[in-house]
Amino acid sequence: MDIRTANTTHLTDEQRIDWLRLIRSDNVGSRTFRSLINHFGSARSALDRLPDLARRGGAARPSRICSEDDARTELAASKRHGVSLVAPGEAGYPPRLAVLDDAPPLLGVRGAFEALMRPMIAIVGSRNASGAGLKFAGKLARDLGDAGFVIASGLARGIDQAAHRASLGGGTVAMLAGGHDKVYPPEHEELLQRSLRPAGPRFPKCRSVVTCRAPAIFRGATG
């Protein structure tokens, strides 16, 4: 199975555990994960072969393989936070992200999956932006939202938060570098919660929180 080009993926609960174990194991990044899946056919088969691959690669000691207990603990913690771990091809995984060579095997998504399937533009910039820069970022986000784009940003201070606030009515996606349980900066917890609420009759399901990439990025609006 080529996880980069497959149109649909529907992981079973056990397969999701295996995928999580594989990507959490030592020396397995996104590209290596995809290569292993495509070569061995499944995450379970790849996990079985990891010790042999490490020995053949000249490793001085066995690499750590994520245990099933650790993976189940992480999955349970995600569910407690309302987070779903979605794979390329599943609902909520942005199609244009899935075609990248280093697309994350699993995304932690909370909120409206529909937002991640719409056209998306990222707006990022200085954390110490001027008033004029914040105003411009907000206007740009609103105009792009009116044109049908979801606005993605990083929930940071400055330009990021201005873009999120201005696009709450049209669709916004927040990328959380520290994970769903460690919102930073902490004063943006309120903005995060607002981002997870329904936006109203025009876009009833248009907000999401995730870690991913957008197909277009606007940088600047700092002056």
Secondary structure, 3 states (H helix, E strand, C coil): CCCCCCCCCCCCHHHHHHHHHHHCCCCCCHHHHHHHHHHHCCHHHHHHHHHHHHHHCCCCCCCCCCCHHHHHHHHHHHHHCCCEEECCCCCCCCHHHHCCCCCCCCEEEEECHHHHHCCEEEEECCCCCCHHHHHHHHHHHHHHHHCCCEEEECCCCCHHHHHHHHCCCCCEEEECCCCCCCCCCHHHHHHHHHHCCCCCCCCCCCEEEECCCCCCEEECCCC
